Amino acid sequence: MTNYLKSSSAFVRILPPILLLAFLLVPSSGWSAKSSEEFNVEGGSIKKENLFNLFFGGAPLMPTQHGTVIVEAYHDKNDNKLRDAGEESLDQAIICIVEEIVYQIPAFIPGLDNGMNYTFLFEGEGFQPSIKQKNVFIKKRGQIIRIDVPCRPDLRQEVHAQLGN
């Protein structure tokens, strides 16, 4: 009788871990349907947070998940604010300021966050931009926005040059 008690107590100690393991390994094919919140619009499963992401954060966004702005300046000879044939680019004559960072134009500005509004300020020496400020909203990931800045010669510098001669 004591052997039976010893073996049954060992069986009672081993049974719960075995049942737990069997429960975890059984596929949940038919008897556990997914709720509607677990699917997104495309019909695939939504990625859920895991312990690794909670402690260390998610993977960084890919460059294509950010917006990019390309800025160019040109000499607007007829002052129509449209780039016509024969109106040359003004390389290094104009600067662009975005979030306190100064860029020489032509500028390629990557890494702008989606859903954010950015203010672009334009300044020049020798040429004055016809637009001093431009607001840009990045509305979707991977968006590329091109800004052409029309510029006219700075009349003040021409007058100073003529008076100095």
Secondary structure, 3 states (H helix, E strand, C coil): CHHHHHHHHHHHHHHHHHHHHHHHHCCCCCCCCCCHHHECCCCCECCCCCHHHHHHCCCCCCHHHCEEEEEEEEECCCCCCCCCCCCCECCCCEEEEECCEEEECCEEEEEECCCEEEEEEEEECCEEECCCEEEEEECCCCCEEEEEEEEEECHHHHHHHHHHC
